[in-house]
Amino acid sequence: MSRLTELIAQAKAKDPQMGADLEREFKALSSRRAFGLNFERHRPEAVELPQRPVRKGDKVRVRPKRGSITKGDQRLWLVKKIDKLDGSRVARLELLGGAEPATLEVAVENLVVVAEFRDLIHPGLVSTGKVERGGEKPFHTVINGENYHALKALTYTHRGKIDLIYIDPPYNGGARDWKYNNDYVAEDDLYRHSKWLAFMERRLEIAKELLHPSASVLICSIDENEVHRLELLLEQVFQGVRIQLISTVINPKGASLGGDFARVEEHLLIVYFGGRVVPEVRDMLDESKNSAASRTVKWSSLIRGGAQGIRTDSPGAFYPVFIDCERSQIHSFGKALSWDQTRESIEVPDRTVAVWPPNHPSGVEGRWGIGPDTARALLTKGALRLGTIDPEIGKFPLSYLSSGIMEKVESGEIETIGRRPDGTLVVRYPEDTKVTQPKTVWKMASHNAGEYGSKLLWTLLPQRKFPFPKSLYAVEDILSFFLRKKTDATVLDFFSGSGTTAHAVMRLNRQDNGRRQCISVTNNEVAADEQAALRKRGLWPGDPEWEQWGICDYITKPRVEAAITGKTPSGEPIKGDYKFTDEFPMADGLEENAEFFTLTYETPVAVSHNIAFARIAPLLWMRAGSVGRRIDVLPPSGWDMAETYGLLTDLDQTAIFCEAAEKVDDLRLAYIVTNDDRRFQAVARRLPDSVECVRLYESYLSNFRFANGG
């Protein structure tokens, strides 16, 4: 090596340019590993951005004609100028990277913007909807965008703040389920494995910046196609960090090509950054030992079932429950009716609906399981609750804790760990003292991907299919091992697909009244077999009729919304109950908040001149915790204050801004818009020490400049 160094030095003396070129190539070769995982780091990936407006200076491709199913021209062109000719916009293009120079004039509508992964980006977000049922809880976020660029965006909002990353990347088994440089990677591609590794390495390098350095964990789900290469890659990206392999049965029937062993398992690679596994009562390998391991406390339906569930068997249990539909809460209980009294004889309080026991299956009038006096007492204690109502179809689910359960609650045999926003108790059985460390091989009925992945998704989204979704309960289990004692954790899934991770996080919150939040990232790719049909119809990516069939819009967003509301996309109550831990009707939904976003690409000029503020605003809100109101517009008064952050755009309003900041208990961040660092420091000194001060837009612009190696 020393001789080569001497020769390069001599070359520099004679020809500086040649010497510099030789030195660069030498460094590239010497950085290659002699041992470990070696693979080709293919030319930087590129992604087409069909919804991004074409601007001067953009890299673009020329789209194929509408109705064509051919791939089209894959060359990259640079937009040199955009003119208006005969009422339409025409771009003058210059070929990039061609052997010979070439120019072209094309209508702007026939171009699609291309971003290469080495390009500097300035991301923003546009809200495309939200669902709110969680009161003051933080919002879960779903981001529709290329995950590499979305991860770049999160380096501004969540650098070092993520407690757990769970990903289920493409398994690279030869199916047409992932792309590299706008091409599906096929089974016969000689570079299939190295492309996959290059694809994963770029994303894992950014994920490393997002994880909390001393109290987090990365979990990768993978099958036999890439498990060994992925483990080596993780060892190289996260040097010196402990990695563990879990094998879990997800298909007890097995899958075989014939002539080989039937595969029943997948794998979980766990990368520890100080995160610790919480000991478990259940045996994850031998389920026969788990009969008494559940900590879930059963809430009984207020409806009395069975042969004794008719009115004449207990007239004291036939009475109305008055529901305030506007507030979705129990208003009061009426008196029990005698045998000869009719429902019409009861006076219904204003702004309420009278809910009666439903008819018994035999056709006669039914009854409740308890009398009105007992119901009032339980309601006062928080032991009688109302689920998700739907007055139009007469859905008013009522449940309570039985007398036997309440005796255990009052004696302490059952733990009370808090109350839900509606005032009802959060209770659970205490952990068995005989806890053990979970084993590295799992065989749980709840982890069956067909039953509790595909079929469960079909229940939530009838008639909609997604290839190989994970079992909800399998993801819930692996998350709970690390998050059971972190009730305010932030979780990231940047291959979110069907939204299982977000769903699992929301279920964990319900079990302990937690405030965990999940950031889900997925693109809106349309399935390969559907793309040709859409192209034949004359559609392009970016057209609304095309985008409606994409993963994010067709599966991820509707699944998250369905889980929260308890309703299918058509508005029908979801049929069936959740199983295993915390069993309850899926139609009850989950008391959570979620907002959906699409990733945008801004210009630094638009950002620095406040023109792009509306699209930068969601990033500021996410950095402050995704809680409460968001400041979406520049305040006319020169300042504004939300629940967790403030924005100062006019430094002449510093005094009143700082005074307002003193009155906000949960203030975390103050964004101060100024190009003058001395004035920024002066404002920061006047704010409470607990408040992080951020200078806009310098902090934003420098974050992405440095992230790109600038």
C-alpha positions in Angstrom: 0.0 0.0 0.0 2.8 2.4 0.9 4.4 1.9 -2.6 1.0 2.8 -4.2 0.8 5.9 -2.1 4.2 7.0 -3.3 3.3 6.4 -6.9 0.1 8.5 -6.5 2.1 11.3 -5.0 4.5 11.3 -8.0 1.5 11.3 -10.3 0.0 14.3 -8.5 3.3 16.2 -9.0 3.3 15.6 -12.8 -0.5 15.7 -13.4 -2.6 17.0 -10.5 -5.9 15.9 -12.1 -4.7 12.4 -12.9 -3.2 12.1 -9.4 -6.5 13.1 -7.8 -8.4 10.6 -9.9 -6.0 7.8 -9.0 -6.2 8.7 -5.3 -10.0 8.6 -5.4 -10.1 5.2 -7.1 -7.5 3.9 -4.7 -9.5 4.9 -1.7 -12.6 3.3 -3.1 -10.8 0.0 -3.7 -9.0 0.0 -0.3 -12.3 0.6 1.5 -13.7 -2.7 0.2 -13.9 -5.4 2.8 -11.7 -8.5 2.4 -14.0 -10.4 4.7 -17.6 -10.2 5.7 -20.4 -9.2 3.3 -19.2 -8.0 -0.1 -21.7 -6.8 -2.7 -22.0 -4.3 -5.5 -23.3 -0.9 -4.4 -25.3 -0.2 -7.5 -25.7 3.2 -9.0 -27.9 5.3 -6.8 -31.6 4.5 -6.9 -34.0 6.8 -8.6 -37.7 7.2 -8.0 -40.3 8.8 -10.3 -42.5 11.5 -8.7 -45.6 11.6 -10.8 -47.5 14.1 -8.5 -44.6 16.5 -8.3 -44.9 19.6 -10.7 -42.2 19.9 -13.3 -39.8 22.8 -12.7 -36.8 24.3 -14.5 -33.7 22.3 -13.3 -35.5 19.1 -12.7 -34.4 15.7 -13.9 -37.2 14.1 -15.9 -38.2 11.1 -18.0 -40.5 11.2 -21.0 -43.6 9.1 -20.3 -44.9 6.5 -22.8 -48.0 7.5 -24.7 -51.3 7.0 -22.8 -52.7 3.6 -23.5 -49.2 2.1 -24.1 -48.0 -0.7 -21.8 -44.4 -0.4 -22.9 -41.8 0.8 -20.3 -41.0 4.0 -22.2 -37.8 6.0 -22.5 -35.7 5.4 -19.3 -33.1 8.1 -20.2 -32.8 11.1 -17.9 -33.2 14.6 -19.2 -32.6 18.0 -17.6 -35.2 20.7 -17.9 -33.4 23.7 -19.2 -36.4 26.0 -19.8 -40.2 25.9 -19.8 -42.1 28.0 -22.4 -45.7 28.6 -23.1 -46.7 27.7 -26.7 -50.2 27.9 -28.0 -51.7 27.8 -24.5 -49.6 24.7 -23.3 -46.3 24.4 -21.4 -43.4 23.0 -23.3 -40.1 22.0 -21.7 -36.7 22.2 -23.5 -34.7 19.2 -22.4 -31.0 18.3 -22.4 -29.9 14.6 -22.3 -28.0 13.6 -19.1 -25.2 11.1 -19.3 -25.6 10.3 -23.0 -22.6 9.4 -25.3 -23.6 12.3 -27.6 -25.4 15.5 -26.6 -29.1 15.7 -27.4 -31.9 18.1 -26.9 -35.7 17.7 -27.0 -38.9 19.7 -26.7 -41.8 17.9 -24.9 -45.1 19.0 -23.5 -44.7 19.3 -19.7 -47.7 17.0 -19.2 -45.8 14.2 -20.8 -42.9 14.4 -18.4 -42.4 12.8 -14.9 -39.9 14.2 -12.4 -37.2 11.8 -11.3 -35.2 12.1 -8.0 -32.0 10.2 -7.6 -31.1 9.2 -4.1 -27.9 11.3 -4.2 -29.9 14.4 -4.9 -30.4 17.0 -2.2 -34.1 17.1 -1.2 -36.2 19.5 0.9 -39.2 17.4 2.0 -42.6 18.6 3.2 -45.9 17.0 4.0 -49.5 17.6 2.9 -52.4 16.3 5.0 -54.8 14.0 3.2 -57.2 13.3 6.1 -57.4 12.4 9.7 -59.5 10.4 12.2 -59.8 11.5 15.8 -61.1 9.4 18.7 -58.2 9.6 21.1 -58.8 13.0 22.8 -55.5 14.5 23.9 -53.4 11.5 22.8 -50.6 12.0 20.3 -51.4 11.3 16.6 -50.2 8.3 14.7 -49.0 9.3 11.3 -49.1 7.6 8.0 -46.8 9.0 5.3 -47.4 8.2 1.6 -43.9 8.5 0.0 -40.7 6.8 -1.1 -39.4 5.5 2.2 -35.8 6.6 1.6 -36.9 10.2 1.3 -39.4 9.9 4.1 -36.5 8.6 6.3 -34.5 11.7 5.3 -37.5 13.9 6.4 -37.6 12.2 9.7 -33.9 13.1 10.4 -35.3 16.6 11.0 -38.2 15.5 13.2 -37.0 12.4 15.0 -33.2 12.2 15.0 -32.2 10.0 18.0 -35.8 9.9 19.2 -37.2 6.6 17.9 -37.7 3.9 20.6 -38.4 1.0 18.3 -38.2 0.3 14.6 -40.1 -2.7 13.2 -39.8 -3.4 9.5 -41.0 -6.2 7.2 -39.0 -5.5 4.0 -39.5 -7.2 0.7 -38.3 -10.8 1.0 -36.6 -10.8 -2.4 -37.9 -14.3 -3.3 -38.2 -13.5 -7.0 -41.8 -12.3 -6.9 -42.6 -9.0 -8.6 -43.0 -7.2 -5.3 -40.2 -4.6 -5.2 -38.4 -2.3 -7.5 -34.9 -1.1 -8.0 -34.5 2.0 -10.2 -38.1 1.7 -11.4 -37.7 -1.9 -12.4 -39.1 -5.0 -10.7 -36.3 -7.3 -9.5 -37.0 -10.7 -11.0 -35.8 -14.1 -9.8 -33.4 -14.5 -12.7 -31.7 -11.2 -12.1 -28.0 -12.1 -11.6 -27.6 -9.0 -9.3 -30.8 -9.7 -7.3 -29.2 -10.1 -4.0 -26.7 -7.3 -4.3 -29.5 -4.9 -5.4 -31.5 -5.9 -2.4 -28.5 -5.3 -0.1 -27.7 -1.9 -1.6 -31.4 -1.0 -1.3 -31.5 -2.1 2.4 -28.1 -0.6 3.4 -29.1 2.9 2.3 -32.2 2.8 4.4 -30.6 1.2 7.4 -27.9 3.9 7.5 -30.6 6.5 7.9 -32.5 4.4 10.4 -29.4 4.3 12.6 -29.6 8.1 12.9 -33.2 8.0 14.0 -32.9 5.3 16.8 -32.3 6.4 20.4 -28.6 5.6 20.8 -28.8 3.9 24.2 -32.4 2.8 24.7 -33.9 1.5 21.5 -34.3 -1.6 19.3 -34.5 -2.5 15.6 -36.6 -5.5 14.6 -36.5 -6.9 11.0 -38.9 -9.6 9.9 -37.4 -11.8 7.1 -37.6 -15.3 5.6 -34.9 -17.7 4.4 -34.2 -15.9 1.1 -32.2 -13.1 2.7 -32.0 -13.8 6.4 -28.2 -14.7 6.4 -27.2 -11.8 4.2 -29.4 -9.4 6.2 -27.7 -10.5 9.5 -24.3 -9.8 8.0 -25.5 -6.5 6.7 -26.8 -5.5 10.1 -23.5 -6.4 11.6 -21.7 -4.1 9.2 -24.1 -1.2 9.5 -24.4 -1.4 13.3 -20.9 -2.4 14.3 -20.4 -3.6 17.8 -24.1 -3.9 18.6 -25.7 -7.2 19.8 -27.9 -9.0 17.3 -30.2 -11.9 18.0 -32.3 -14.2 15.7 -35.8 -15.4 16.6 -37.5 -18.1 14.6 -41.3 -18.1 14.7 -43.9 -20.4 13.2 -46.3 -18.4 11.0 -47.7 -21.2 8.8 -48.3 -24.5 10.6 -49.5 -26.2 7.4 -46.1 -25.5 5.8 -45.1 -24.4 2.3 -43.1 -26.6 0.0 -42.1 -26.7 -3.7 -42.0 -30.5 -3.5 -39.0 -32.6 -2.8 -37.9 -30.4 0.1 -38.9 -29.7 3.7 -42.1 -27.7 4.2 -41.2 -24.3 5.6 -43.3 -23.2 8.5 -41.3 -20.3 10.0 -40.0 -16.8 9.4 -37.4 -15.0 11.4 -37.0 -11.8 13.4 -33.6 -10.2 13.6 -33.3 -8.0 16.8 -30.7 -5.3 17.0 -30.2 -4.0 20.6 -29.2 -0.4 21.3 -29.8 -0.7 25.1 -33.3 -1.9 24.7 -34.2 -4.8 27.0 -36.7 -7.7 26.7 -39.4 -7.6 29.4 -39.8 -11.1 31.0 -43.0 -12.9 30.0 -45.4 -15.1 31.8 -46.3 -17.0 28.6 -44.1 -19.7 27.2 -43.7 -18.7 23.5 -42.6 -22.2 22.5 -45.0 -24.5 24.4 -48.4 -22.9 24.4 -49.8 -25.7 26.6 -48.2 -24.0 29.6 -50.1 -20.8 29.0 -53.6 -21.6 30.1 -53.4 -19.3 33.1 -51.0 -16.8 31.7 -53.4 -14.2 30.3 -53.6 -10.9 32.3 -56.8 -9.8 30.5 -59.8 -9.1 32.6 -63.1 -10.0 31.0 -65.9 -7.4 30.6 -69.3 -9.0 30.4 -72.0 -7.9 28.0 -74.8 -6.1 29.8 -77.2 -8.3 27.7 -78.2 -11.5 29.6 -77.7 -14.5 27.4 -78.8 -18.1 27.6 -82.2 -19.6 28.5 -82.6 -17.3 31.4 -82.2 -14.1 29.3 -85.9 -13.3 28.9 -87.9 -10.5 30.5 -90.3 -12.6 32.4 -87.5 -14.4 34.3 -86.4 -11.2 35.9 -88.6 -8.2 35.4 -86.3 -6.1 37.6 -83.7 -6.3 34.8 -85.9 -4.8 32.1 -85.3 -1.1 32.0 -84.0 1.6 29.6 -80.5 2.9 29.5 -80.5 6.5 28.3 -77.6 7.4 26.0 -76.4 10.9 25.0 -75.5 10.2 21.4 -73.8 13.6 20.9 -71.3 12.9 23.6 -71.3 9.1 23.2 -71.9 8.5 26.9 -74.4 7.0 29.3 -76.8 9.7 30.6 -78.8 7.7 33.2 -80.8 4.5 33.8 -84.5 4.3 34.0 -86.7 2.4 36.5 -87.3 -1.3 35.9 -90.7 -2.0 34.3 -93.2 -4.4 35.8 -94.7 -7.1 33.6 -97.7 -5.1 32.6 -95.8 -1.8 31.8 -94.9 -1.0 28.2 -91.8 0.8 26.8 -94.0 3.7 25.7 -94.9 4.5 29.3 -91.3 5.7 30.0 -90.4 9.4 29.6 -87.1 9.8 27.8 -84.8 12.7 29.0 -84.1 15.4 26.4 -81.2 14.8 24.0 -81.1 11.1 24.8 -82.0 7.8 23.2 -83.6 5.0 25.2 -81.8 1.7 24.7 -83.7 -1.5 25.7 -82.5 -5.1 26.1 -82.7 -6.7 22.6 -85.1 -9.5 22.0 -84.1 -13.0 23.0 -83.3 -15.4 20.1 -86.6 -17.1 20.8 -88.4 -13.9 19.8 -89.6 -12.7 23.2 -88.3 -9.6 25.0 -84.9 -10.0 26.6 -83.3 -8.5 29.7 -80.1 -7.0 31.1 -77.7 -9.0 33.2 -78.1 -6.6 36.2 -80.7 -4.3 37.7 -80.7 -0.5 37.4 -79.4 0.2 40.9 -76.4 -2.1 40.4 -75.8 -0.5 37.0 -75.8 3.0 38.5 -73.3 1.9 41.2 -71.0 0.3 38.6 -71.1 3.4 36.4 -70.1 5.5 39.3 -67.1 3.2 39.9 -66.1 3.2 36.3 -67.0 -0.5 36.0 -69.7 -0.1 33.3 -68.8 1.2 29.9 -70.3 2.1 26.5 -68.5 1.0 23.4 -68.6 2.6 19.9 -72.2 3.6 19.1 -74.0 3.8 15.8 -77.5 5.2 16.4 -78.5 4.6 12.8 -78.4 0.9 13.2 -79.2 0.8 16.9 -75.7 -0.2 18.0 -75.1 0.6 21.7 -72.6 -1.9 23.1 -72.7 -2.0 26.9 -70.4 -4.1 29.1 -69.6 -4.3 32.8 -67.3 -5.9 35.4 -69.2 -8.7 37.2 -69.6 -8.8 41.0 -66.9 -11.5 41.2 -64.4 -9.4 39.2 -65.2 -6.3 41.2 -64.5 -8.2 44.5 -61.0 -9.0 43.1 -60.6 -5.4 42.0 -61.5 -4.0 45.4 -59.3 -6.5 47.2 -56.3 -5.7 45.0 -56.2 -9.2 43.5 -56.9 -7.5 40.1 -54.7 -4.4 39.5 -56.2 -1.0 38.6 -53.6 0.7 36.5 -55.6 3.8 35.5 -58.8 5.1 33.8 -59.7 5.6 30.2 -60.7 9.1 28.9 -64.4 8.1 29.5 -63.6 7.4 33.2 -63.9 3.6 33.0 -61.3 1.4 34.8 -58.2 -0.1 33.2 -57.7 -3.3 35.0 -55.6 -6.4 34.6 -54.5 -9.5 36.5 -51.0 -9.1 38.1 -48.1 -10.7 36.4 -47.3 -14.2 37.5 -44.2 -14.2 39.7 -42.8 -17.1 37.7 -41.8 -15.0 34.7 -39.1 -16.3 32.3 -37.1 -14.8 29.5 -38.8 -15.6 26.2 -37.2 -18.2 24.1 -35.7 -17.7 20.7 -38.1 -20.2 19.0 -41.9 -19.3 19.0 -44.9 -21.5 18.2 -48.1 -19.6 19.0 -51.5 -20.2 17.4 -52.0 -16.4 17.4 -49.1 -15.9 15.0 -50.7 -17.8 12.1 -50.4 -15.3 9.3 -53.2 -16.8 7.2 -55.7 -16.7 10.0 -54.8 -13.5 11.8 -53.1 -11.6 8.9 -54.9 -12.2 5.7 -58.3 -13.2 7.1 -58.3 -10.4 9.7 -57.4 -7.8 7.0 -60.3 -9.1 4.9 -62.6 -8.6 7.9 -61.4 -5.0 8.3 -61.4 -4.3 4.6 -63.8 -6.6 2.8 -63.0 -7.6 -0.8 -59.5 -6.0 -0.5 -56.4 -8.1 -0.7 -52.8 -7.6 0.3 -50.0 -10.2 -0.1 -48.9 -11.9 3.0 -49.8 -9.4 5.8 -48.4 -10.3 9.2 -50.5 -11.6 12.0 -51.7 -8.7 14.1 -51.0 -10.6 17.3 -47.5 -11.7 16.2 -46.5 -8.0 15.7 -48.2 -7.1 18.9 -46.2 -9.7 20.8 -42.8 -8.7 19.6 -43.6 -5.0 20.2 -44.9 -5.7 23.8 -41.6 -7.4 24.8 -39.9 -4.0 24.4 -42.7 -1.5 24.9 -44.7 -2.9 27.8 -43.0 -0.5 30.2 -42.6 2.3 27.7 -46.2 3.7 27.5 -45.1 6.9 25.6 -42.8 5.2 23.1 -42.4 6.3 19.4 -42.4 3.4 16.9 -41.4 3.6 13.3 -42.2 1.2 10.4 -40.9 2.3 7.1 -42.1 -0.7 5.2 -45.6 -0.4 6.7 -47.6 -2.2 3.9 -50.9 -3.1 5.3 -50.5 -1.1 8.5 -50.2 -4.0 10.9 -47.6 -2.2 13.1 -49.7 0.8 13.7 -52.7 -1.4 14.5 -50.6 -3.4 17.0 -49.4 -0.2 18.7 -52.9 1.1 19.1 -54.0 -2.2 20.7 -51.1 -2.0 23.1 -52.3 1.5 24.1 -55.7 0.1 24.9 -54.4 -2.5 27.2 -52.6 -0.1 29.5 -54.0 3.3 28.6 -50.7 4.1 26.8 -49.8 7.1 24.7 -47.5 5.3 22.2 -47.4 6.6 18.7 -46.5 4.9 15.4 -45.1 6.5 12.3 -46.0 4.4 9.2 -44.2 5.0 5.9 -45.3 3.3 2.6 -45.4 4.2 -1.0 -48.5 4.1 -3.1 -47.3 1.5 -5.6 -50.0 -0.3 -7.5 -49.6 -4.1 -7.7 -47.6 -5.3 -10.8 -50.5 -7.3 -12.3 -52.8 -4.3 -12.1 -50.5 -1.8 -13.7 -50.8 -3.2 -17.2 -54.6 -3.1 -17.1 -54.5 0.5 -15.9 -52.1 1.6 -18.6 -54.3 0.0 -21.3 -57.1 2.2 -20.0 -54.8 5.2 -20.7 -54.0 5.9 -17.1 -50.6 7.1 -15.7 -49.2 7.1 -12.2 -50.3 10.3 -10.6 -53.8 10.2 -12.1 -56.5 9.9 -9.3 -58.0 6.8 -11.0 -54.5 5.2 -10.8 -53.6 6.3 -7.3 -56.8 5.0 -5.7 -55.5 1.5 -6.2 -52.1 2.1 -4.5 -51.0 0.4 -1.3 -51.3 3.5 0.9 -54.7 4.8 -0.4 -56.3 1.3 -0.9 -54.9 -0.6 2.1 -52.8 1.2 4.7 -54.9 4.3 5.3 -58.3 2.5 5.3 -56.9 -0.2 7.6 -55.7 2.3 10.2 -59.0 4.2 9.9 -61.1 1.0 10.2 -59.2 -0.1 13.3 -59.9 3.3 15.0 -63.5 3.7 14.0 -64.6 0.1 14.1 -66.2 0.5 10.7 -65.3 -0.9 7.2 -64.6 1.5 4.3 -68.3 1.2 3.4 -69.4 2.3 6.9 -70.5 -1.1 8.2 -69.6 -2.2 11.7 -66.6 -4.6 11.6 -67.7 -8.2 12.3 -66.1 -10.4 14.9 -64.0 -9.9 18.0 -60.3 -9.4 18.7 -58.7 -12.7 20.1 -56.2 -13.7 22.7 -55.0 -10.7 24.7 -57.8 -8.1 25.3 -60.8 -9.7 23.6 -63.5 -7.2 22.6 -65.6 -6.5 19.5 -63.7 -5.0 16.6 -66.7 -2.8 16.0 -65.9 -0.9 19.2 -62.8 0.6 17.5 -59.9 2.1 19.3 -59.6 5.4 21.1 -56.8 6.8 19.0 -55.9 9.7 16.7 -54.3 9.3 13.2 -53.4 11.7 10.4 -52.5 10.8 6.9 -49.9 12.7 4.8 -48.3 12.7 1.4 -44.6 13.5 1.0 -43.8 16.6 -1.0 -40.6 18.0 -2.5 -39.9 21.7 -1.9 -37.3 24.2 -3.2 -35.0 25.8 -0.7 -36.0 29.2 -2.0 -39.7 28.5 -1.3 -38.8 27.3 2.2 -36.5 30.2 3.1 -39.1 32.7 1.9 -42.0 31.2 3.9 -43.7 30.2 0.6 -43.7 26.5 1.6 -44.7 27.0 5.2 -48.0 25.1 5.0 -46.0 22.0 3.8 -43.2 22.4 6.4 -45.7 22.9 9.2 -46.5 19.2 9.7 -42.8 18.5 10.2 -42.6 21.2 12.9 -45.7 19.7 14.6 -44.2 16.1 14.4 -40.9 17.3 15.9 -42.9 18.7 18.8 -44.6 15.3 19.4 -47.6 15.2 17.0 -49.9 16.4 19.8 -52.9 18.7 19.7 -53.4 21.6 17.3 -51.0 22.3 14.5 -49.9 25.8 13.4 -50.7 25.4 9.6 -50.6 29.1 8.5 -48.2 31.9 9.3 -49.8 33.9 12.2 -50.9 37.4 11.2 -49.9 38.6 14.7 -46.3 37.5 14.2 -46.5 34.6 16.7 -48.7 31.6 17.7 -48.6 29.1 20.5 -50.0 25.5 20.3 -50.0 22.8 23.1 -46.4 21.7 22.7 -44.7 24.3 20.5 -44.7 27.9 19.6 -43.8 29.9 16.4 -42.3 33.4 16.3 -42.2 35.0 12.9 -41.9 38.6 13.9 -39.1 39.3 16.4 -40.8 42.6 17.4 -43.3 40.4 19.2 -40.7 38.6 21.3 -41.9 40.0 24.6 -45.5 38.8 24.2 -44.3 35.5 22.8 -42.0 34.8 25.7 -44.8 35.8 28.1 -47.2 33.4 26.5 -44.6 30.6 26.6 -44.3 30.8 30.4 -48.0 29.9 30.6 -47.9 26.7 28.5 -47.1 23.8 30.8 -46.2 21.2 28.1 -44.2 23.6 25.8 -41.3 21.6 24.2 -40.2 23.7 21.3 -40.0 27.3 20.1 -39.4 27.9 16.4 -37.9 31.3 15.8 -37.8 32.6 12.2 -34.7 34.7 11.6 -31.5 34.8 9.6 -29.7 36.6 12.4 -28.1 34.2 14.8 -27.4 36.9 17.4 -31.1 37.9 17.5 -32.1 34.2 17.7 -29.8 33.7 20.7 -31.3 36.8 22.4 -34.8 35.4 22.1 -33.7 31.9 23.2 -32.2 33.3 26.4 -35.6 34.8 27.4 -37.4 31.4 27.0 -37.6 28.7 29.8 -34.6 26.4 30.0 -36.9 23.4 29.3 -37.8 24.7 25.9 -35.7 23.7 22.9 -35.2 26.7 20.6 -34.9 26.1 16.8 -33.9 28.6 14.2 -35.9 28.6 11.0 -35.2 28.0 8.4 -31.5 27.5 9.0 -32.1 24.3 11.1 -34.2 22.8 8.3 -32.0 23.7 5.4 -28.8 22.7 7.1 -30.2 19.4 8.3 -30.8 18.2 4.7 -27.7 19.8 3.4 -25.5 17.9 5.9 -27.6 14.7 5.5 -26.7 14.8 1.9 -23.0 15.2 2.6 -23.0 18.9 2.0 
